[in-house]
Amino acid sequence: MVKELLDNFNPSNYIGWLALVSALVALIVSATSYPAILNVAKAKNLIATSDSRSSHSGSVPNLGGIGIYLGIVVTITIVGALLDTKSLLLVLGSITILFFLGLKDDILVLSPLKKFTGQLLAALLLIVFTDTRILGLSGILGITILPYTLSVLFTLFVYVLVINAFNLIDGVDGLAGSLALMACLAFGYVFFRYKDISMVVLAAALVGALIPFLRLNFSKRKKMFMGDTGSMIIGFIIGVFAVRFIGSSEMSATSNYHNSSPILVLSFLFFPLLDTLRIFFIRLVIHKKSPFSADKNHLHHRFLFLGFSHKQTTAMIVFVNALLIVSTYLFRNCEIHVQLCILLAVGTILYSLYFIYDWLKSDNKKPEALNNN
């Protein structure tokens, strides 16, 4: 009877239910794993201690990525069995590579070269065995279809960029997790419209796995960080979404987002990419040091210096990125370069408002200070 039900089961008729089940399974597995992870981390002293570049104080367990990984793996194993697709199995293999690399880095510290090599290997697994890559850029700068070799290299660059972008913004409570949650919801929506069931399930699984982690990440008594384990897994999966969405959109001229997918992806990931490119420029060009050397020049540090708390900083950045996504989506039918200009203009204005306000406030205080003297 069960075999007959499975044989006649059509996943495309139950996308919503599959997404709901995936989110619930990931949430339950992730939530139930954290008490044990916290106990082991404290017993074995597997914690992150504050230093001169940290925006936190005290010692906090940094193994939250384990719970995220377990939630995703169990969901892919259970729900993925109904989908008969190899893409989820390859994602599972890739995040397992990143899981062990990240875990070693969180416990013993790993060189940037080894992490970079692991990221390339994880990305190559999907590119080679599924041929999922960025085929073109919808006419941006006149680029429509990329040659195969250039397509593979550019896709690898996107994976590495997105993985490290989420790794670099993980410096404020809830920021990386909340932006990843929003990106998953956005990608889940466009994949739902494409009826790409595997990606909808994967997005739902990551949403479910992130919710229990964010609860702990914002907590004061049982605080936990995701560590490199979590940030690399999250960054990789969102990289998968970005590549798959652009690739799928480019394959058909009649697809819903054929003329807007690269711009929509940029809006979904605007803050992580903006902060990463900005920080690399500051380190390489201004300070002339390694782009992977830690400092306090991130945008989220700027918000903290203005006096905002971790929660306020995260809330403002997520809210601004949500506004940017909505505004970009509304103009998705415009010419591609018009979309790009709108994205860059609106994004720059929205993320500059708080700093302009602080500058004006400081400027207004100067005459008062002079009068008092």
C-alpha positions as CSV (number, residue, x, y, z in Angstrom):
1,M,0.0,0.0,0.0
2,V,2.8,2.4,1.0
3,K,4.7,1.5,-2.2
4,E,1.6,2.2,-4.3
5,L,1.2,5.6,-2.6
6,L,4.8,6.5,-3.3
7,D,4.6,5.4,-6.9
8,N,1.6,7.6,-7.5
9,F,2.9,10.5,-5.5
10,N,3.4,13.6,-7.6
11,P,5.5,16.2,-5.6
12,S,4.5,19.1,-7.9
13,N,1.0,18.8,-6.5
14,Y,2.1,19.2,-2.9
15,I,4.9,21.9,-3.1
16,G,3.4,23.9,-0.2
17,W,3.1,20.8,2.1
18,L,6.6,19.6,1.2
19,A,7.9,23.1,2.1
20,L,6.0,23.1,5.4
21,V,7.1,19.6,6.4
22,S,10.7,20.4,5.5
23,A,10.7,23.5,7.6
24,L,9.1,21.7,10.6
25,V,11.5,18.7,10.4
26,A,14.6,21.0,10.2
27,L,13.3,23.1,13.1
28,I,12.6,20.2,15.4
29,V,15.9,18.5,14.6
30,S,17.9,21.7,15.0
31,A,16.1,22.8,18.2
32,T,16.4,19.4,19.9
33,S,20.2,19.2,19.1
34,Y,21.2,22.5,20.7
35,P,21.0,21.5,24.4
36,A,23.5,18.7,23.8
37,I,25.7,20.9,21.6
38,L,25.7,23.6,24.3
39,N,26.6,21.1,27.0
40,V,29.5,19.6,24.9
41,A,30.8,23.0,23.9
42,K,30.9,24.1,27.6
43,A,32.3,20.8,28.9
44,K,35.1,20.8,26.3
45,N,35.7,24.5,26.4
46,L,34.8,24.9,22.7
47,I,34.0,28.6,22.9
48,A,34.9,31.9,21.3
49,T,36.5,34.4,23.6
50,S,36.3,38.2,23.0
51,D,39.3,40.1,21.8
52,S,40.2,43.6,20.6
53,R,38.3,43.1,17.3
54,S,35.3,41.4,18.7
55,S,32.0,43.2,19.2
56,H,31.0,40.9,22.0
57,S,32.2,40.4,25.6
58,G,32.8,37.2,27.4
59,S,33.0,33.6,26.1
60,V,30.3,32.1,23.9
61,P,30.0,28.6,22.3
62,N,30.6,28.8,18.6
63,L,29.2,25.5,17.4
64,G,25.8,26.6,16.3
65,G,26.6,25.5,12.8
66,I,26.3,21.9,13.9
67,G,22.6,22.3,14.7
68,I,22.0,24.0,11.3
69,Y,23.8,21.2,9.5
70,L,21.9,18.5,11.3
71,G,18.5,20.1,10.6
72,I,19.3,20.4,6.9
73,V,20.8,16.9,6.5
74,V,17.9,15.1,8.2
75,T,15.4,17.0,6.1
76,I,17.2,16.3,2.8
77,T,17.4,12.6,3.8
78,I,13.7,12.3,4.7
79,V,11.9,14.7,2.3
80,G,14.5,14.4,-0.5
81,A,13.7,10.7,-0.8
82,L,10.3,11.6,-2.2
83,L,11.8,13.8,-4.9
84,D,14.1,11.4,-6.7
85,T,16.7,14.1,-7.5
86,K,20.4,14.0,-7.3
87,S,20.9,17.7,-6.9
88,L,19.9,17.5,-3.2
89,L,22.3,14.6,-2.6
90,L,25.1,16.6,-4.2
91,V,24.2,19.6,-2.0
92,L,24.4,17.2,1.0
93,G,27.9,16.1,-0.1
94,S,29.1,19.6,-0.6
95,I,27.9,21.0,2.7
96,T,29.4,17.9,4.5
97,I,32.8,18.9,3.1
98,L,32.2,22.5,4.4
99,F,30.9,21.2,7.7
100,F,34.1,19.4,8.5
101,L,36.3,22.2,7.3
102,G,34.3,24.8,9.3
103,L,34.3,22.6,12.4
104,K,38.0,22.2,12.3
105,D,38.4,25.9,11.9
106,D,36.0,26.7,14.8
107,I,38.0,24.3,17.1
108,L,41.6,24.4,15.9
109,V,41.7,27.3,13.3
110,L,42.3,26.6,9.6
111,S,44.3,28.5,7.1
112,P,42.4,30.6,4.5
113,L,44.0,28.6,1.7
114,K,42.6,25.3,3.0
115,K,39.1,26.9,3.5
116,F,39.3,28.4,0.0
117,T,40.3,25.0,-1.5
118,G,37.4,23.3,0.3
119,Q,34.9,25.9,-1.0
120,L,36.1,25.4,-4.6
121,L,35.8,21.6,-4.2
122,A,32.2,21.9,-2.8
123,A,31.2,24.2,-5.6
124,L,32.8,22.1,-8.3
125,L,30.8,19.0,-7.2
126,L,27.6,20.7,-8.2
127,I,28.9,22.4,-11.3
128,V,30.5,19.3,-12.8
129,F,27.8,16.7,-11.9
130,T,24.6,18.8,-12.5
131,D,26.0,21.4,-14.9
132,T,24.2,24.0,-12.8
133,R,26.0,27.3,-13.6
134,I,25.5,30.9,-14.6
135,L,24.9,30.8,-18.3
136,G,24.7,34.6,-18.9
137,L,23.8,37.9,-17.3
138,S,20.6,38.9,-19.0
139,G,22.3,41.4,-21.2
140,I,24.2,43.4,-18.5
141,L,27.0,45.2,-20.2
142,G,25.9,43.4,-23.4
143,I,26.7,39.9,-21.8
144,T,24.1,37.4,-22.8
145,I,25.6,33.9,-23.1
146,L,29.0,33.2,-21.5
147,P,31.5,30.7,-23.0
148,Y,31.6,27.4,-21.1
149,T,35.0,27.9,-19.4
150,L,34.2,31.5,-18.5
151,S,30.8,30.4,-17.2
152,V,32.4,27.8,-14.9
153,L,35.0,30.2,-13.6
154,F,32.4,33.0,-13.0
155,T,30.1,30.5,-11.2
156,L,33.0,29.4,-8.9
157,F,33.7,33.1,-8.2
158,V,30.0,33.6,-7.2
159,Y,30.1,30.6,-4.9
160,V,33.3,31.8,-3.1
161,L,32.1,35.4,-2.9
162,V,28.7,34.5,-1.4
163,I,30.2,32.0,1.1
164,N,32.8,34.5,2.3
165,A,30.3,37.3,2.3
166,F,28.2,35.5,4.9
167,N,31.3,34.6,6.8
168,L,32.4,38.2,7.0
169,I,29.1,39.7,8.1
170,D,28.8,37.3,11.0
171,G,29.9,39.8,13.6
172,V,26.6,41.0,15.2
173,D,24.0,39.0,16.9
174,G,21.5,37.7,14.4
175,L,22.8,39.6,11.4
176,A,24.1,36.7,9.2
177,G,21.2,34.4,10.3
178,S,18.5,37.0,9.7
179,L,19.8,38.1,6.3
180,A,20.1,34.4,5.3
181,L,16.5,33.8,6.5
182,M,15.2,36.7,4.4
183,A,17.2,35.5,1.4
184,C,15.8,32.0,1.8
185,L,12.3,33.3,1.8
186,A,12.9,35.4,-1.3
187,F,14.6,32.5,-3.2
188,G,11.9,30.1,-2.0
189,Y,9.2,32.4,-3.5
190,V,10.9,32.6,-6.9
191,F,11.6,28.8,-6.9
192,F,8.0,28.2,-6.0
193,R,6.9,30.1,-9.1
194,Y,9.3,28.1,-11.2
195,K,8.0,24.9,-9.5
196,D,11.6,23.9,-8.6
197,I,10.6,21.6,-5.8
198,S,14.2,20.6,-4.7
199,M,15.2,24.2,-4.2
200,V,11.9,25.0,-2.4
201,V,12.5,22.1,0.0
202,L,16.1,23.2,0.6
203,A,15.1,26.8,1.2
204,A,12.4,25.7,3.7
205,A,14.9,23.4,5.4
206,L,17.3,26.2,5.9
207,V,14.6,28.5,7.2
208,G,13.5,25.8,9.7
209,A,17.1,25.2,10.8
210,L,17.8,28.9,11.3
211,I,14.9,29.8,13.5
212,P,16.1,27.8,16.6
213,F,19.6,29.1,16.1
214,L,18.5,32.7,15.9
215,R,16.6,32.3,19.2
216,L,19.9,31.3,20.8
217,N,22.0,33.8,19.0
218,F,19.8,36.6,20.3
219,S,19.7,35.1,23.8
220,K,21.7,36.5,26.7
221,R,21.7,33.4,29.0
222,K,22.2,30.6,26.3
223,K,23.9,32.6,23.6
224,M,25.5,30.7,20.7
225,F,27.4,31.7,17.6
226,M,27.1,29.8,14.3
227,G,30.9,29.8,13.8
228,D,32.6,29.2,10.4
229,T,30.7,25.9,10.3
230,G,27.4,27.6,10.0
231,S,28.4,30.7,8.0
232,M,30.1,28.5,5.3
233,I,27.1,26.1,5.0
234,I,24.6,29.0,4.9
235,G,26.7,30.9,2.3
236,F,27.1,27.9,0.1
237,I,23.4,27.0,0.1
238,I,22.5,30.6,-0.8
239,G,25.2,30.5,-3.4
240,V,23.4,27.4,-4.8
241,F,20.1,29.3,-4.9
242,A,21.8,32.3,-6.7
243,V,23.4,30.1,-9.4
244,R,20.4,27.9,-9.9
245,F,18.0,30.9,-10.1
246,I,20.1,32.8,-12.7
247,G,20.9,29.6,-14.6
248,S,17.2,28.5,-14.8
249,S,16.1,32.0,-15.8
250,E,18.7,32.2,-18.6
251,M,17.7,28.8,-20.0
252,S,14.3,30.0,-21.3
253,A,13.5,33.4,-22.8
254,T,9.9,33.0,-21.6
255,S,10.7,32.4,-17.9
256,N,9.2,34.8,-15.4
257,Y,12.5,36.4,-14.4
258,H,14.6,36.0,-17.6
259,N,15.3,39.7,-17.8
260,S,15.8,40.4,-14.1
261,S,17.3,37.4,-12.3
262,P,20.8,38.8,-11.8
263,I,19.4,42.1,-10.4
264,L,17.0,40.2,-8.1
265,V,19.9,38.1,-6.8
266,L,21.9,41.3,-6.1
267,S,19.0,42.7,-4.2
268,F,18.5,39.5,-2.1
269,L,22.2,39.6,-1.2
270,F,22.8,43.4,-1.3
271,F,24.2,44.0,2.2
272,P,26.5,40.9,2.4
273,L,28.0,41.7,-1.0
274,L,28.2,45.5,-0.4
275,D,30.0,45.0,2.9
276,T,32.3,42.3,1.5
277,L,33.4,44.4,-1.5
278,R,33.7,47.5,0.7
279,I,35.9,45.7,3.3
280,F,38.1,44.1,0.6
281,F,38.7,47.5,-0.9
282,I,39.6,49.1,2.4
283,R,42.0,46.2,3.4
284,L,43.7,45.8,0.0
285,V,43.8,49.4,-1.3
286,I,43.8,51.6,1.7
287,H,45.5,49.5,4.4
288,K,47.4,47.3,2.0
289,K,46.9,44.1,3.9
290,S,45.3,40.7,3.5
291,P,41.6,40.9,2.6
292,F,41.0,38.1,5.2
293,S,42.6,39.9,8.1
294,A,40.1,40.9,10.7
295,D,39.3,44.5,11.7
296,K,36.4,46.7,12.7
297,N,35.7,48.4,9.4
298,H,32.5,46.5,8.6
299,L,29.3,48.4,8.1
300,H,27.7,46.7,11.1
301,H,30.6,48.1,13.2
302,R,29.7,51.6,12.0
303,F,26.2,51.1,13.3
304,L,27.6,49.9,16.7
305,F,29.9,53.0,16.8
306,L,26.8,55.2,16.4
307,G,25.4,53.7,19.6
308,F,23.0,51.2,18.2
309,S,22.7,47.8,20.0
310,H,23.2,44.4,18.2
311,K,19.5,43.9,17.9
312,Q,18.9,47.4,16.6
313,T,21.7,47.1,14.1
314,T,20.4,43.8,12.8
315,A,16.8,45.0,12.7
316,M,17.8,48.1,10.7
317,I,19.9,46.3,8.2
318,V,17.3,43.6,7.6
319,F,14.6,46.2,7.2
320,V,16.6,48.2,4.7
321,N,17.4,45.1,2.7
322,A,13.8,44.1,2.7
323,L,12.8,47.5,1.3
324,L,15.5,47.1,-1.3
325,I,14.2,43.7,-2.4
326,V,10.6,45.0,-2.7
327,S,11.6,48.1,-4.7
328,T,13.8,46.0,-7.0
329,Y,11.0,43.5,-7.6
330,L,8.6,46.2,-8.5
331,F,10.9,47.4,-11.3
332,R,11.8,43.9,-12.6
333,N,10.1,44.5,-16.0
334,C,12.3,47.5,-16.8
335,E,15.3,47.4,-19.0
336,I,18.1,45.5,-17.3
337,H,20.5,48.5,-16.9
338,V,17.6,50.6,-15.6
339,Q,17.0,47.9,-12.9
340,L,20.7,47.9,-12.0
341,C,20.8,51.7,-11.7
342,I,17.7,51.7,-9.5
343,L,19.2,49.0,-7.3
344,L,22.5,50.8,-6.8
345,A,20.9,54.2,-6.3
346,V,18.2,53.0,-3.8
347,G,20.7,50.7,-2.0
348,T,23.3,53.4,-1.6
349,I,20.7,55.9,-0.3
350,L,19.0,53.5,2.1
351,Y,22.3,52.3,3.7
352,S,23.6,55.9,3.9
353,L,20.7,57.5,5.6
354,Y,21.8,56.6,9.2
355,F,25.3,57.9,8.6
356,I,24.0,61.1,6.9
357,Y,21.7,61.7,9.9
358,D,24.6,61.1,12.4
359,W,26.8,63.6,10.4
360,L,24.1,66.2,10.4
361,K,23.5,65.7,14.1
362,S,27.2,66.0,14.9
363,D,27.5,69.1,12.6
364,N,24.6,70.8,14.5
365,K,26.3,70.1,17.8
366,K,29.5,71.9,16.9
367,P,28.1,75.5,17.0
368,E,26.6,74.7,20.4
369,A,29.9,73.5,21.7
370,L,31.6,76.6,20.4
371,N,29.0,78.9,22.1
372,N,29.4,77.1,25.4
373,N,33.2,77.7,25.2
